[in-house]
Each structure stands twice: as C-alpha cells, then as structure tokens.
C-alpha cells in the first residue's frame, strides 16, 4: 500500500493559478462552454416555437444526458491511456468538425426535429468527453491547497457561460438564426483549439499505463474503478453524499420553473434564474480568491446541510423575491460544494487513475439523473399535486403551511427534498469513514511527515 500523492507545501511553477497551463485551459473551457450553452438554448427555443409543446423540450434533456452513459467511460479510459492533454486536443478538433457539420445542416430553412435532437446529443457528447481529461489536467502538478482555487476558476467559466450564453442567444438568434449561431460556434471551437496550444506538453501527466492495461475495455475499467473505491476508506460514502446532492439539484432544476410560474409570470422566473446564476458566479470568484481550508470533506457536508435548509425555505415561501434570494444562496452553496468535492477526488486518487475514476463517477451521476427525470413527472402529476388541491388529502394539514392549489404540491416536494438532504448532511457529519477521509484530505495539503495520517490506497493492477 502506498500514498497516492507526495506534495510539499510549495507549489511548482506550473501549479500557479495564472500559469500558462491554467490560462490556456480556462480560455479553452470558456469558449466551448459558452458556445454549447448558447447553441443548446437556441435549439430549445426553436423546438418550442416549432412544436408549441413542452414534451419535445423535455425530450431534449434526455438527449442531453444519455450520451454520457457510453462516452463517460470511454473518455476516462482515453484520458489515462493517451494522456489528458492529447485527449482534450482531439476532443476540441472533433468539436470543431461537428460545429462545421451543424452549420452546413442548418443552412436549410426547414430544420427537422430529429436534426435538433442530434445536435443536442452531439453537444452533450463533447461536453462529457472533455470532463475527465480537463479535471485530470487541473490536478496535475498542483499543490493540494491550490486545488480548490483551480476548481473555483473552472466554476467561474461555467457560471459565465450559463449566464451569458442564453443572454447572447436572445440577442443573436433572431438575426443570425440557427445556421449563423452554428458558424459562431465553429469560430469559438477554433478559439478553443488555439487556447489549448498554450498548454505545454511538459505540463501534461506522463503516460504510465502498462500494455496489458491498454487492452482492457472501457466498461471493464469502470468496474475495476468501482472496486478500487472500496480500497479508499470513506470514498464510497463521499460519492453517495455527492450523488444525493446531484439528485436533489436535478429535481430542483426540473421543478423550479413550474413552481415559480404557478406563483408569477415568465419575467419573474427569469429573475429567479438570473439570481441563481449570479450566486454561482459570486461563489466561484470567491473560491478563486480564497482557496479555502485544507480539509475538503467537511465543507461539502456543511454545504449539504445548509442547502437542505435553503430548499425548505424555497418550498415553504410564496414570495418570488424570497425564492430569488434562496436561488442565489443555493447556487453559491452548490458551487462551493462542487469545487471542494472535485478537490477531494483530485487529492486522493492517483494521477494515472484520475480519468477513469472521474468518468465512473460521472456515469453514476448520469444514470441517477436519467432515473430522476423519468420519475419526476408521475411523482408530481399523480401524487403531490393532487394531494395539495383544495379537495386533496393534505389540504387541511400541510396545506395550512404551504397553501393549496396548483403548484403547492411542487412546493411540498421541494420542501421534502430539502429536509432529506439536510438530514443526510447531518448524518454524514457523524460518519467515522467520512471523518477519516476528511483528516486524510487535510494530510494531503501538508508537507509529508511520518506522523501525518494517510489514506491506504494502492493503485489498481
């Protein structure tokens, strides 16, 4: 059994946040995410305008998630076999070719619905491919205390893209159309390739896999990765904690629109979404500036408890201004939790396993997301909404707390989601396994010493 990292207290030159590697990665990520967010939003608007129905828009969410089931393990395997820099370079080139194909297809005045679905699936596919190599590069040659700041910088790019992408689409879609936005997406893809050229090959992890390892299938590697997590005390429990948070966030994203629209109009919903994006941006900038404590597990647990309490407030209130403030706080907490969570994995997992471990983790989140979306509609329409109608079974009990009528069943579901994740967060604070992982996280951020606690994790054969 060996330690996965031997980090000193000083970061190498390439570990600095404003290093050439970090600047290149950040610009490349911003260009691709901004283009993807803008074009995906445009397709959603076009589908609704073409069909006038909600169901086709919901189907786009399935097309956006499903490719990850196949591509996440493949991307993780390629990352560890080819190296993250080379994998990310090839992904960028593929993204540019795909953007060119979209631009040519969307030159037609009549665009078939299936073509829009394929476009969404393709955009999502490239986002899934880029995630494992990008996270592996962020962790390479970075002092452990620098990991949270690097992940915070990543969240800044995501927040900017999610705020400005739909906003830019609103200004440009009418004048450029889908074809014009596809050409703009191609230009951003070329910019992303140029930004990746700033990342020196010397700053990429060396390829360390054996020939025998290279011959294994991607899905077999996923199984071996899951078995590996058992060797690291507390890592499976930490994954379960992250998974519950992701399920709760998936449900909230699907429910917040109908819940707000049951209380107000579309401009009010836009304000709530804008507040949520602002919360994510403020939190990510704060992560870059501060970095945070050396113990990375405990903040994730605390954020889980606080997020649950904020969700309970969101479900209880009828004020859209309170919901806007809650959305700001919730996304800020979520952003901090994600940054710290990624840092824990980057600290504990050996560099030659990062790609596949991140891919396996991502695949688990994808499956949970698909199941959540599948269950959400029947859960709301057939159970919670009827229970909170004036004649419903809960009208005289919970109805006195949250009110009765359309949208109040949604509110109760959001309240129960908040209560659940708050209780899960409190329970996790009492977990001995997570406490050991928390101590090990702190040990990774300190200079190596015989007296420091370590995680007993050996690399897979």
C-alpha positions in Angstrom: 0.0 0.0 0.0 1.3 3.4 -1.0 0.3 7.0 -0.7 -1.3 8.5 -3.8 0.4 11.9 -3.5 3.6 13.3 -2.0 3.0 17.0 -2.1 5.0 19.6 -0.3 3.8 22.9 0.9 5.1 24.9 -2.0 3.6 24.7 -5.4 5.7 24.2 -8.5 5.7 26.9 -11.1 3.1 25.1 -13.1 0.8 25.0 -10.1 0.2 28.7 -10.0 -3.4 29.8 -10.8 -2.2 32.2 -13.5 0.3 29.8 -15.1 0.3 29.4 -18.9 -1.4 26.0 -18.5 -4.2 27.4 -16.4 -4.8 30.3 -18.7 -5.0 28.1 -21.7 -7.3 25.6 -20.1 -9.6 28.3 -18.7 -9.9 30.1 -22.1 -10.5 26.8 -23.9 -13.2 25.8 -21.4 -14.9 29.2 -21.6 -15.0 29.1 -25.4 -16.5 25.7 -25.6 -19.0 26.0 -22.7 -20.2 29.4 -23.9 -20.8 28.1 -27.4 -22.5 25.0 -26.1 -24.8 26.9 -23.7 -25.7 29.4 -26.4 -26.5 26.9 -29.1 -28.3 24.5 -26.7 -30.6 27.3 -25.5 -31.2 28.3 -29.1 -32.3 24.8 -30.0 -34.6 24.6 -27.1 -36.3 27.9 -28.1 -36.5 26.7 -31.7 -38.1 23.4 -30.8 -40.7 25.1 -28.6 -41.5 27.6 -31.4 -41.8 24.8 -34.0 -43.9 22.4 -32.0 -45.7 24.6 -29.3 -45.4 21.6 -26.9 -43.4 21.0 -23.7 -42.8 17.3 -24.3 -40.3 17.8 -27.1 -38.4 20.2 -25.0 -38.2 17.7 -22.2 -37.0 15.0 -24.6 -34.0 17.3 -25.4 -33.0 16.8 -21.7 -32.9 13.1 -22.2 -30.8 13.5 -25.4 -28.5 15.8 -23.4 -27.9 13.2 -20.7 -28.0 9.9 -22.5 -24.7 10.1 -24.4 -22.7 10.2 -21.2 -23.6 6.6 -20.4 -21.5 5.4 -23.3 -18.9 8.2 -23.6 -18.0 8.9 -19.9 -16.1 5.5 -19.5 -14.6 5.8 -22.9 -13.3 9.4 -22.2 -11.9 8.3 -18.9 -10.1 5.4 -20.4 -8.7 7.6 -23.2 -7.5 10.1 -20.7 -5.4 7.6 -18.8 -4.1 5.8 -21.9 -3.4 8.8 -24.2 -2.9 11.5 -21.6 -5.3 14.3 -20.8 -3.7 17.0 -22.9 -3.8 14.9 -26.1 -7.4 13.7 -25.3 -8.6 17.2 -24.8 -6.9 18.4 -28.0 -8.6 15.6 -30.0 -11.9 16.5 -28.4 -11.5 20.1 -29.4 -10.8 19.2 -33.0 -13.8 16.9 -33.1 -16.0 19.7 -31.6 -14.8 22.0 -34.4 -15.7 19.4 -37.1 -19.1 18.8 -35.5 -19.8 22.5 -35.4 -19.0 22.8 -39.1 -21.4 19.9 -39.8 -24.1 21.7 -37.8 -23.5 24.9 -39.7 -24.0 23.1 -43.1 -27.1 21.2 -41.9 -28.8 24.2 -40.5 -28.4 26.2 -43.7 -31.7 24.8 -44.7 -34.7 26.9 -44.0 -36.7 23.9 -42.7 -34.9 22.0 -40.0 -36.2 18.6 -38.9 -36.9 17.9 -35.3 -34.6 14.9 -35.3 -31.7 17.1 -36.5 -32.1 19.3 -33.4 -32.1 16.3 -31.2 -28.9 15.0 -32.8 -27.4 18.5 -32.4 -28.2 18.5 -28.6 -26.9 14.9 -28.2 -23.7 15.9 -30.1 -23.1 19.0 -28.0 -23.6 17.0 -24.8 -21.4 14.2 -26.1 -18.4 16.5 -26.4 -19.0 18.0 -23.0 -18.9 14.5 -21.5 -15.7 13.7 -23.3 -13.9 16.8 -22.2 -14.7 16.4 -18.5 -12.3 13.7 -17.3 -9.2 15.0 -19.2 -9.9 18.5 -18.1 -10.2 17.6 -14.4 -7.0 15.5 -14.6 -5.1 18.4 -16.1 -6.3 20.7 -13.4 -5.0 18.4 -10.7 -1.6 17.8 -12.4 1.4 19.4 -10.6 -0.9 21.5 -8.4 -0.2 21.9 -4.7 -3.2 20.4 -2.8 -4.0 23.8 -1.3 -4.3 25.1 -4.9 -6.8 22.6 -6.0 -9.9 24.4 -4.6 -8.8 27.6 -6.3 -8.3 25.8 -9.6 -11.7 24.1 -9.4 -13.2 27.5 -8.4 -11.7 29.0 -11.6 -13.4 26.2 -13.5 -16.7 27.1 -11.9 -16.2 30.7 -12.9 -16.1 29.6 -16.6 -19.2 27.5 -16.1 -21.1 30.3 -14.4 -20.2 32.9 -17.1 -21.2 30.5 -19.8 -24.6 29.7 -18.2 -25.4 33.4 -17.7 -24.1 34.9 -20.9 -24.8 32.0 -23.3 -28.6 32.3 -23.1 -28.4 36.1 -23.0 -26.3 36.2 -26.2 -28.7 33.8 -27.8 -31.6 36.1 -27.0 -29.9 38.9 -28.9 -28.5 36.9 -31.8 -31.0 34.1 -32.6 -33.5 36.4 -34.4 -30.8 38.0 -36.6 -28.5 35.0 -37.3 -30.7 32.0 -37.0 -29.5 28.5 -36.0 -27.1 28.4 -39.0 -25.5 31.7 -38.0 -25.1 30.5 -34.4 -23.6 27.3 -35.7 -20.9 29.3 -37.6 -20.3 31.3 -34.5 -19.9 28.1 -32.5 -17.3 26.9 -35.1 -15.3 30.1 -34.5 -15.4 29.5 -30.8 -14.3 25.9 -31.3 -11.3 27.1 -33.3 -10.5 29.6 -30.5 -10.7 26.7 -28.0 -8.1 24.8 -30.1 -5.8 27.8 -30.1 -6.1 28.2 -26.4 -5.2 24.6 -25.8 -2.0 25.3 -27.7 -1.0 27.4 -24.7 -0.9 24.3 -22.5 2.7 23.0 -22.8 3.1 19.2 -23.3 5.6 19.3 -20.4 2.7 20.2 -18.1 0.7 17.1 -19.1 0.9 13.9 -17.0 3.1 11.3 -18.4 1.6 8.1 -19.7 2.2 5.4 -17.2 -0.2 2.5 -18.2 1.1 -0.9 -19.0 0.3 -2.7 -22.3 -2.0 -5.1 -20.5 -4.0 -2.2 -19.1 -4.4 -0.6 -22.5 -6.0 -3.7 -23.9 -8.9 -3.7 -21.4 -12.3 -2.4 -22.4 -13.6 0.9 -21.1 -16.6 -0.7 -19.3 -14.4 -3.3 -17.7 -12.2 -0.5 -16.4 -15.3 1.2 -15.0 -15.9 -2.0 -12.9 -12.3 -2.0 -11.7 -12.6 1.6 -10.8 -15.7 0.9 -8.7 -13.8 -1.9 -6.9 -10.9 0.5 -6.4 -13.1 2.9 -4.5 -13.5 0.2 -1.8 -9.8 0.4 -1.1 -10.0 4.1 0.0 -11.9 4.4 3.3 -14.8 6.8 3.1 -14.6 7.4 -0.7 -17.7 5.4 -1.5 -19.6 7.2 1.3 -18.4 10.5 -0.1 -19.6 9.5 -3.5 -23.0 8.7 -2.0 -23.2 12.1 -0.4 -22.4 13.8 -3.7 -24.9 11.6 -5.5 -27.7 12.7 -3.2 -26.8 16.3 -3.7 -26.9 15.8 -7.5 -30.3 14.1 -7.4 -31.7 16.9 -5.3 -30.3 19.5 -7.7 -31.7 17.6 -10.7 -35.2 17.6 -9.2 -35.0 21.2 -8.3 -34.0 22.3 -11.8 -36.9 20.4 -13.2 -39.4 21.8 -10.6 -38.4 25.4 -10.1 -39.9 26.6 -13.4 -43.4 25.2 -12.9 -43.3 26.2 -9.2 -42.4 29.8 -9.9 -44.8 30.1 -12.8 -47.7 28.9 -10.5 -47.0 32.0 -8.4 -46.0 34.6 -11.0 -45.2 35.1 -14.7 -42.2 34.3 -17.0 -40.2 37.6 -16.2 -40.3 36.6 -12.5 -38.9 33.1 -13.4 -36.2 34.9 -15.5 -35.2 36.9 -12.4 -35.0 33.7 -10.3 -32.7 32.1 -12.9 -30.6 35.2 -13.1 -30.2 35.3 -9.3 -29.1 31.6 -9.3 -26.5 32.3 -12.0 -25.2 35.3 -10.0 -24.9 33.2 -6.9 -22.8 30.6 -8.8 -20.6 33.3 -10.2 -20.0 35.1 -6.9 -19.2 31.9 -5.2 -16.8 30.7 -7.9 -14.9 34.0 -7.9 -14.7 33.8 -4.1 -13.2 30.3 -4.4 -10.5 31.6 -6.7 -9.7 34.4 -4.3 -9.7 32.5 -1.1 -9.0 28.9 -1.9 -10.4 27.6 1.4 -9.4 25.2 4.2 -7.2 22.2 3.9 -10.0 19.8 5.0 -12.2 19.5 1.9 -14.8 16.8 3.0 -16.2 18.8 5.9 -17.2 21.8 3.8 -19.2 19.5 1.4 -21.1 18.1 4.4 -21.8 21.6 5.8 -23.0 22.8 2.4 -25.3 19.8 2.2 -27.0 20.8 5.5 -27.3 24.5 4.5 -28.6 23.6 1.0 -31.3 21.5 2.6 -32.4 24.3 4.9 -32.5 26.8 2.0 -34.5 24.3 -0.1 -37.0 24.0 2.7 -37.4 27.8 2.7 -37.9 27.7 -1.0 -40.7 25.2 -0.8 -42.4 27.0 2.1 -42.5 30.6 0.8 -44.8 32.1 -1.8 -42.7 35.2 -2.4 -40.8 35.1 -5.7 -38.3 37.6 -4.1 -37.5 35.2 -1.3 -37.2 32.4 -3.9 -34.8 34.5 -5.9 -32.7 35.1 -2.8 -32.8 31.4 -2.0 -31.8 30.5 -5.5 -28.8 32.9 -5.2 -27.7 31.3 -1.9 -28.4 27.7 -3.1 -26.3 28.0 -6.2 -23.5 29.6 -4.3 -23.5 26.7 -1.8 -23.7 24.2 -4.7 -20.8 25.8 -6.5 -18.6 25.7 -3.4 -19.6 22.1 -2.7 -18.7 21.0 -6.2 -15.3 22.8 -6.1 -14.4 21.1 -2.8 -15.8 17.8 -3.9 -13.6 17.7 -7.0 -10.6 18.7 -4.9 -11.1 15.7 -2.6 -11.0 13.3 -5.6 -8.0 15.0 -7.1 -6.2 14.8 -3.8 -6.9 11.1 -3.1 -6.9 9.4 -6.5 -3.5 8.6 -8.1 -2.9 10.7 -11.3 -2.9 7.6 -13.5 -6.4 6.7 -12.4 -8.0 10.1 -12.4 -9.5 9.9 -15.8 -11.3 6.6 -15.3 -12.4 7.4 -11.7 -13.9 10.8 -12.8 -15.6 9.1 -15.7 -17.0 6.4 -13.5 -18.3 9.0 -11.0 -19.8 11.0 -13.9 -21.5 7.9 -15.3 -23.2 7.2 -11.9 -24.5 10.8 -11.8 -25.8 10.4 -15.4 -27.8 7.2 -14.5 -29.2 8.9 -11.4 -30.2 11.9 -13.5 -32.0 9.9 -16.1 -33.9 7.9 -13.4 -34.8 11.2 -11.7 -36.2 12.8 -14.8 -38.2 9.6 -15.6 -39.7 9.6 -12.1 -40.3 13.3 -11.7 -43.4 13.7 -13.9 -45.5 10.9 -12.4 -44.4 11.9 -8.9 -45.6 15.4 -9.3 -48.7 15.0 -11.5 -50.1 11.8 -9.9 -49.1 12.2 -6.2 -48.1 15.5 -4.9 -50.2 17.9 -6.9 -53.5 16.1 -6.3 -52.7 15.9 -2.6 -52.5 19.7 -2.3 -55.5 20.6 -4.3 -58.4 22.1 -2.2 -60.0 18.6 -2.1 -56.7 16.8 -1.6 -55.8 14.6 1.4 -53.1 17.0 2.6 -55.2 20.2 2.1 -56.1 20.5 5.8 -52.7 19.6 7.1 -49.7 20.6 5.0 -52.0 22.9 3.1 -52.2 25.2 6.2 -48.4 25.6 6.0 -47.7 25.9 2.2 -51.1 26.7 0.9 -53.4 24.8 -1.5 -53.9 24.9 -5.3 -51.8 24.5 -8.4 -48.1 24.4 -7.7 -48.4 23.7 -4.0 -47.7 20.0 -4.5 -44.5 21.0 -6.2 -43.6 23.2 -3.2 -44.1 20.4 -0.8 -41.9 18.1 -2.8 -39.2 20.8 -2.8 -39.6 21.2 0.9 -39.3 17.4 1.5 -36.2 17.3 -0.8 -34.6 20.0 1.4 -35.5 18.1 4.6 -34.0 14.9 3.2 -30.7 16.4 2.2 -30.4 18.4 5.4 -30.8 15.2 7.4 -28.4 13.3 5.1 -25.8 16.1 5.7 -26.3 15.9 9.4 -25.9 12.2 9.4 -22.7 12.4 7.3 -21.2 14.6 10.0 -21.4 11.6 12.3 -19.8 9.2 9.9 -16.4 7.8 11.0 -15.5 6.9 7.5 -16.0 10.4 6.2 -14.2 11.8 9.2 -11.1 9.7 8.3 -11.4 10.9 4.7 -11.6 14.5 6.0 -8.4 14.0 8.0 -6.7 12.4 5.1 -7.7 15.4 2.9 -6.0 17.7 5.4 -2.9 15.5 5.4 -2.6 15.8 1.6 -2.3 19.6 2.0 0.5 19.4 4.5 4.2 18.6 3.9 4.7 14.8 4.1 5.6 13.5 7.5 5.7 10.1 9.2 3.3 11.5 11.8 0.7 12.5 9.3 -2.4 10.3 8.6 -2.6 8.8 5.2 -5.2 7.1 3.1 -4.3 3.5 2.5 -5.0 3.2 -1.2 -2.9 1.2 -3.6 -3.1 1.6 -7.4 -5.1 -0.9 -9.3 -3.2 -3.6 -11.2 
